[in-house]
Amino acid sequence: MSRPIRATIHAQALRHNLAVARRAAGASRVWSVVKANAYGHGVLTTAQALAADTDGFALLGLDEAQALRQAGHPHPILLLEGVFSAAEMSRAAELGLSLVIHEPRQLAWLESATLGRPLAVCLKFNTGMNRLGFRPSEAPGLLARLLKLPQVADVTLMSHFAEADGEEGIADQLAVFRPLLAASQLPFTLANSAALLRFPDAVCGRQAWVRPGIMLYGASPFPDRQSAAQLGLRPAMTLSSEIIGVQALQAGEKVGYGGLFRADGPMRVGVVACGYADGYPRHAPTGTPVAVAGRRTRTLGRVSMDMLAVDLTDLPEAGVGAPVVLWGGEGDAHIAADEVASSAGTIAYELFCALAPRVAVSVAP
Ligand SMILES: *Cc1c(COP(=O)(O)O)cnc(C)c1O
């Protein structure tokens, strides 16, 4: 048998989570964000699960977009950073993609392009995040140039929030964006998962497209405020493995590299076939939750490249071969990816995206 670590992608959970997004989105249309290989879940697997219920997909790379077209998906596909060269502009048009334009050189490429068919464009404005986008004051000039181009099928106004999940919220950025909308009456797209779930009234509507990502995968966009379960989301990925070794420790004995954990009494320690080379966070300290044989326990000591240690002291029935859930799972074996992420000082986004290629992935219908 091969090494027992595996990731299971739950197609049903993906569909359920999209339905949660749709409910929040009301009349808005939904771009399911499948960038970064669908946050580690597999772009084709995820697209197939969501195809019947989404209005479109959003991602970064032309190659991923092409893979979706080759798999037969006719949906709108939005390139979230637009294209990176003039040559990509033609390829994007051939694939019938929608493009973000956030930068003058992208506009220049579009103006000088001869395209087989016109492109749908999202004109992106920097309303305060200071990452990508034009200044709002440039809107009239940009729209005048774009709207007269035969290369352009339609224009949607776009922005992105920096603190939709935090204290600040979206009010300040919204106040910068709203006059653009009022002046142009164009369709618009603003919301990531956090904004969609926290401020649906401000970011949804018949003219709106929303862009949920993380919530589709069953993690909370604001785990400190509400857990994924409280938001009605289900884990779309279970990372599981098995116990491959057991050690009996005496008081004072230590576990793993650096001897970071020291037993203060007799203990049973299980060794799990999962390490940071599988994508498990090395910074997860002693006490990170993990489920063994359907019961919650904790990790011990430092995570190694290929293994980590768990506390079996209160699980006498769990020995070599016992099933382990690192995150995902259900019932008593459920461990939220957000819990592991928080323990390791990161976010579930990073855990999912870091899933290593060596982990075998299977899909549950
Ligand atoms: C990644 C991304 C999203 C999705 O964000 P989530 O927080 O995962 O919902 C939406 N819009 C843009 C521009 C993005 O880059």
The ligand as a Gaussian input file, in Angstrom:
#p B3LYP/6-31G(d) Opt

LIG

0 1
 C       -9.027000      35.866000      -4.544000
 C       -9.947000      36.921000      -4.954000
 C      -11.304000      36.866000      -4.594000
 C      -11.861000      35.801000      -3.682000
 O      -11.544000      36.114000      -2.358000
 P      -12.019000      35.206000      -1.130000
 O      -11.554000      35.953000       0.059000
 O      -11.333000      33.902000      -1.268000
 O      -13.485000      35.090000      -1.230000
 C      -12.136000      37.844000      -5.090000
 N      -11.662000      38.847000      -5.871000
 C      -10.367000      38.940000      -6.205000
 C       -9.904000      40.063000      -7.063000
 C       -9.467000      37.991000      -5.758000
 O       -8.173000      38.095000      -6.092000

